[in-house]
Amino acid sequence: MLYAADGVVYAKTPENGFKIGLVTFFIVAFILSWIGATPMVLASWIDAESHPGLRQFLQQIAPLQILMLYGTLLAALAVTAINYGWSGLRSLLGALFKFRVPLRWYGFALLLPSVIVITGLVLSRIFDASLPPLNINQSMLLSTLQIFTIYLVLNTEEVAWRGYALPQLQRSLSPLKASLILSVIWAVFHAPLFMMNGGHPAGYSIVEFVILVVSIGMIAGYLFNSTAGSVLLVHLFHQANNAWGEGLQIFPAMNGGAVWPFRLAVAGFAVLGIAAAYGLSKRRLPPGAQTLRTTGDNLKTEE
């Protein structure tokens, strides 16, 4: 299913054509995940003084939260199976476990988020003198590792976003346009978090969140194409972002409302997102691949 040519990863056309289109895939992924997010959103609005019926209803639908974690994964696996069959599933899951990539990309995926987050923490002391001296201790680093491990298991979004959707978009769009469109869709996907009582539980605004997610999405698109379609590497990158941010407590809700650590981290990701966008703008599929991706003929260099 996944093919690579000149630093661009794309999906071939199924032999019998698409039974489920990309728009339908996004709709299914959103519906499943948003159903899963419903108990979390409702729980933020329901308290001890709420009607007993509401509290009972919340308990009854609580198991749906599993869809918040694995809804996108289920959508990707189901649509891939319907469109491409077992060979497509093997290709998609093979990309998830594709570990044979140059070592520098592991450093990129795992260490880049830490550099941005720590830089934001250091520079924030310049903008806000009331912040205490920076103290990254062993406990925080251990917490970061624990959070990272948990997210590796519970957050499976990248199988859907970079594993399935991005190669489909790159069938007809440039890598730059495809990553930009997917990043915006990815940002909208997180809308239920802002429907919670008090807004996003991490304490930042919609504008900050959109800038962050779009920037990370551009970097992830660059990483995915640069590793010839390793979902594993973008998965590690995604969860490293989550883990370093939470472990070092840069979010306003975690550090007493201080906004500069997070804002400067967002600025750092934005700069790198622009650099990634520039790198993606230089990539084009060669003419032969342009033809083969529409006919479904075999040009498989990486699977």
C-alpha positions as CSV (number, residue, x, y, z in Angstrom):
1,M,0.0,0.0,0.0
2,L,2.8,2.5,0.9
3,Y,5.2,3.5,-1.8
4,A,8.2,5.9,-1.7
5,A,9.9,7.9,-4.4
6,D,12.3,10.8,-4.1
7,G,11.5,11.4,-0.4
8,V,7.7,11.3,-0.8
9,V,5.5,8.5,0.6
10,Y,2.2,7.9,-1.0
11,A,-0.5,5.2,-1.3
12,K,-1.3,3.4,-4.4
13,T,-4.8,3.1,-5.8
14,P,-6.5,-0.2,-4.8
15,E,-6.8,-2.7,-7.5
16,N,-10.6,-2.5,-7.4
17,G,-10.8,1.2,-6.6
18,F,-11.7,2.9,-3.3
19,K,-14.7,1.5,-1.6
20,I,-14.3,4.1,1.2
21,G,-13.0,7.5,0.3
22,L,-10.7,9.7,2.4
23,V,-13.4,12.1,3.5
24,T,-15.4,9.2,4.8
25,F,-12.4,7.9,6.7
26,F,-12.0,11.2,8.4
27,I,-15.7,11.3,9.3
28,V,-15.5,7.8,10.8
29,A,-12.4,8.6,12.8
30,F,-13.9,11.8,14.1
31,I,-17.2,10.1,15.1
32,L,-15.6,7.2,16.9
33,S,-13.1,9.4,18.8
34,W,-15.6,12.1,19.6
35,I,-18.1,9.5,21.0
36,G,-15.2,8.4,23.2
37,A,-14.5,11.9,24.3
38,T,-18.1,12.5,25.3
39,P,-17.9,11.0,28.8
40,M,-14.8,13.2,29.6
41,V,-16.5,16.3,28.4
42,L,-19.7,15.6,30.3
43,A,-17.8,14.7,33.4
44,S,-16.2,18.2,33.4
45,W,-19.7,19.7,33.7
46,I,-21.3,17.3,36.1
47,D,-20.6,17.6,39.8
48,A,-22.0,16.3,43.1
49,E,-24.9,18.7,42.9
50,S,-26.0,17.6,39.4
51,H,-29.1,15.5,38.9
52,P,-28.6,11.9,40.0
53,G,-29.8,10.7,36.6
54,L,-27.0,12.6,34.9
55,R,-24.4,11.1,37.1
56,Q,-25.8,7.6,36.5
57,F,-25.9,8.3,32.8
58,L,-22.2,9.3,32.9
59,Q,-21.3,6.1,34.7
60,Q,-23.1,4.1,32.0
61,I,-21.3,5.7,29.1
62,A,-17.9,5.8,30.8
63,P,-16.7,2.6,28.9
64,L,-17.0,4.5,25.6
65,Q,-13.8,6.4,26.6
66,I,-11.9,3.5,25.0
67,L,-12.9,4.9,21.7
68,M,-11.2,8.2,22.6
69,L,-7.9,6.3,22.8
70,Y,-8.3,3.8,19.9
71,G,-11.0,5.3,17.6
72,T,-8.6,6.6,15.0
73,L,-6.7,3.3,15.1
74,L,-9.9,1.3,14.5
75,A,-10.9,3.6,11.7
76,A,-7.5,3.3,10.0
77,L,-7.4,-0.5,10.3
78,A,-11.0,-0.9,9.1
79,V,-10.8,1.4,6.1
80,T,-7.4,-0.1,5.1
81,A,-8.8,-3.6,5.3
82,I,-11.8,-2.7,3.2
83,N,-9.8,-0.8,0.5
84,Y,-6.6,-2.8,0.4
85,G,-7.3,-6.1,2.1
86,W,-4.7,-8.1,4.1
87,S,-1.8,-6.8,2.0
88,G,-2.8,-3.2,3.0
89,L,-3.0,-4.1,6.6
90,R,0.5,-5.7,6.5
91,S,1.8,-2.6,4.8
92,L,0.3,-0.3,7.4
93,L,1.3,-2.3,10.4
94,G,4.7,-2.8,8.9
95,A,5.1,1.0,8.8
96,L,4.2,1.1,12.5
97,F,7.1,-1.2,13.3
98,K,9.5,0.1,10.7
99,F,12.6,0.7,12.9
100,R,15.4,0.4,10.3
101,V,16.0,4.1,9.7
102,P,19.2,6.2,10.2
103,L,20.0,6.8,13.8
104,R,19.8,10.6,13.4
105,W,16.1,10.3,13.0
106,Y,15.7,8.7,16.4
107,G,17.6,11.6,17.9
108,F,15.3,14.0,15.9
109,A,12.1,12.3,17.1
110,L,13.1,11.8,20.8
111,L,15.4,14.7,21.6
112,L,14.1,17.6,19.5
113,P,11.0,18.0,21.7
114,S,13.2,18.1,24.9
115,V,15.4,20.8,23.3
116,I,12.4,23.0,22.5
117,V,10.7,22.5,25.9
118,I,13.8,23.1,27.9
119,T,14.7,26.2,25.8
120,G,11.3,27.5,26.5
121,L,11.7,27.0,30.2
122,V,15.0,28.7,30.3
123,L,14.0,31.7,28.2
124,S,10.7,32.1,30.1
125,R,12.7,33.4,33.1
126,I,13.7,36.4,31.0
127,F,10.1,37.3,30.2
128,D,8.7,36.5,33.7
129,A,11.0,37.3,36.6
130,S,8.5,35.9,39.1
131,L,9.2,32.3,37.9
132,P,11.3,30.3,40.3
133,P,14.8,29.2,39.3
134,L,14.7,26.3,36.8
135,N,15.2,23.0,38.5
136,I,14.9,19.9,36.2
137,N,15.4,17.1,38.7
138,Q,15.5,13.3,38.6
139,S,11.9,13.0,39.6
140,M,10.7,15.1,36.7
141,L,12.8,13.1,34.2
142,L,11.5,9.9,35.6
143,S,8.0,11.2,35.3
144,T,8.7,12.2,31.7
145,L,9.8,8.6,31.0
146,Q,6.7,7.2,32.6
147,I,4.4,9.5,30.7
148,F,6.2,8.7,27.5
149,T,5.7,4.9,28.1
150,I,2.0,5.3,28.8
151,Y,1.4,7.4,25.7
152,L,3.2,4.9,23.5
153,V,0.5,2.4,24.4
154,L,-2.6,4.6,24.7
155,N,-2.1,7.2,21.9
156,T,-2.4,5.5,18.5
157,E,-3.3,8.5,16.4
158,E,-0.3,8.3,14.1
159,V,-1.4,5.1,12.5
160,A,-4.4,7.0,11.2
161,W,-2.9,10.5,10.5
162,R,0.5,9.8,9.1
163,G,0.1,6.1,8.5
164,Y,-3.1,6.2,6.4
165,A,-4.3,9.7,5.7
166,L,-1.0,11.5,4.7
167,P,0.0,8.9,2.0
168,Q,-3.5,9.2,0.6
169,L,-3.4,12.9,0.5
170,Q,0.0,12.8,-1.2
171,R,-1.4,10.8,-4.0
172,S,-2.8,14.0,-5.5
173,L,-1.2,16.8,-3.5
174,S,2.3,18.0,-2.9
175,P,3.9,17.0,0.5
176,L,3.6,20.6,1.7
177,K,-0.1,20.9,0.9
178,A,-0.9,17.4,2.2
179,S,0.8,18.0,5.5
180,L,-0.8,21.4,6.0
181,I,-4.3,20.1,5.3
182,L,-3.8,17.1,7.5
183,S,-2.4,19.3,10.3
184,V,-5.5,21.6,10.2
185,I,-7.8,18.5,10.3
186,W,-5.7,17.2,13.2
187,A,-6.2,20.4,15.1
188,V,-10.0,20.4,14.5
189,F,-10.0,16.7,15.7
190,H,-9.1,17.9,19.2
191,A,-12.1,20.3,19.5
192,P,-13.8,18.3,22.3
193,L,-11.0,19.3,24.6
194,F,-12.1,22.9,24.3
195,M,-15.7,21.9,25.1
196,M,-14.8,21.0,28.6
197,N,-15.8,23.1,31.5
198,G,-13.0,25.7,31.8
199,G,-11.6,25.0,28.3
200,H,-8.6,22.9,27.5
201,P,-7.5,21.1,30.7
202,A,-3.9,22.1,30.1
203,G,-4.9,25.8,30.3
204,Y,-4.0,27.2,26.9
205,S,-6.0,29.0,24.3
206,I,-7.4,27.8,21.0
207,V,-5.0,30.0,19.0
208,E,-1.9,28.6,20.9
209,F,-3.1,25.1,20.4
210,V,-3.8,25.4,16.7
211,I,-0.3,27.0,16.1
212,L,1.3,24.2,18.1
213,V,-0.6,21.3,16.4
214,V,-0.1,22.6,12.9
215,S,3.6,23.2,13.6
216,I,4.0,19.7,15.0
217,G,2.0,18.3,12.1
218,M,4.4,19.9,9.6
219,I,7.4,18.5,11.4
220,A,5.8,15.0,11.6
221,G,5.1,15.2,7.9
222,Y,8.7,16.0,7.2
223,L,9.9,13.2,9.5
224,F,7.5,10.6,7.9
225,N,8.6,11.3,4.4
226,S,12.3,11.5,5.4
227,T,12.1,8.1,6.9
228,A,10.4,6.6,3.9
229,G,7.2,6.1,5.8
230,S,8.1,5.1,9.3
231,V,5.0,5.5,11.4
232,L,7.1,4.3,14.3
233,L,9.3,7.4,14.2
234,V,6.4,9.9,14.0
235,H,4.7,7.9,16.8
236,L,7.8,8.3,19.0
237,F,8.0,12.0,18.0
238,H,4.3,12.6,18.9
239,Q,4.6,10.9,22.3
240,A,7.9,12.6,23.1
241,N,6.2,16.0,22.6
242,N,3.4,14.9,25.0
243,A,5.8,13.5,27.6
244,W,8.3,16.3,27.7
245,G,5.5,18.9,27.9
246,E,3.8,17.2,30.8
247,G,6.8,15.8,32.5
248,L,8.6,19.2,32.7
249,Q,5.2,20.9,33.4
250,I,5.3,23.7,30.8
251,F,1.5,23.9,30.5
252,P,-0.2,26.8,32.4
253,A,-2.5,24.4,34.3
254,M,0.5,22.6,35.7
255,N,2.7,25.5,36.8
256,G,0.5,27.9,38.6
257,G,-0.8,29.7,35.5
258,A,2.6,30.8,34.0
259,V,2.1,31.2,30.3
260,W,5.6,32.0,29.0
261,P,7.1,28.5,29.2
262,F,4.4,27.2,26.9
263,R,4.3,30.2,24.6
264,L,8.0,30.1,24.0
265,A,7.8,26.3,23.3
266,V,5.0,27.0,20.8
267,A,7.2,29.6,19.2
268,G,10.0,27.1,19.0
269,F,7.8,24.5,17.3
270,A,6.4,27.1,15.0
271,V,9.9,28.0,13.8
272,L,10.8,24.4,13.2
273,G,7.3,23.9,11.6
274,I,8.1,26.6,9.1
275,A,11.5,25.0,8.4
276,A,9.8,21.6,7.9
277,A,7.3,23.2,5.5
278,Y,10.2,24.7,3.5
279,G,11.8,21.2,3.3
280,L,8.5,19.7,2.2
281,S,8.1,22.3,-0.5
282,K,11.3,21.1,-2.2
283,R,9.9,17.6,-2.6
284,R,8.0,16.3,-5.6
285,L,7.2,12.9,-7.0
286,P,9.1,12.1,-10.2
287,P,6.9,11.9,-13.4
288,G,7.0,8.1,-13.4
289,A,5.7,7.9,-9.9
290,Q,3.0,10.4,-10.7
291,T,1.6,8.0,-13.2
292,L,2.0,4.8,-11.2
293,R,0.3,6.2,-8.1
294,T,-2.9,6.7,-10.1
295,T,-2.8,3.4,-12.0
296,G,-1.8,1.3,-9.0
297,D,1.2,-0.3,-10.7
298,N,4.1,-1.4,-8.6
299,L,6.7,1.2,-7.8
300,K,7.2,0.0,-4.2
301,T,10.6,1.0,-2.8
302,E,9.6,0.9,0.9
303,E,6.7,-0.8,2.6
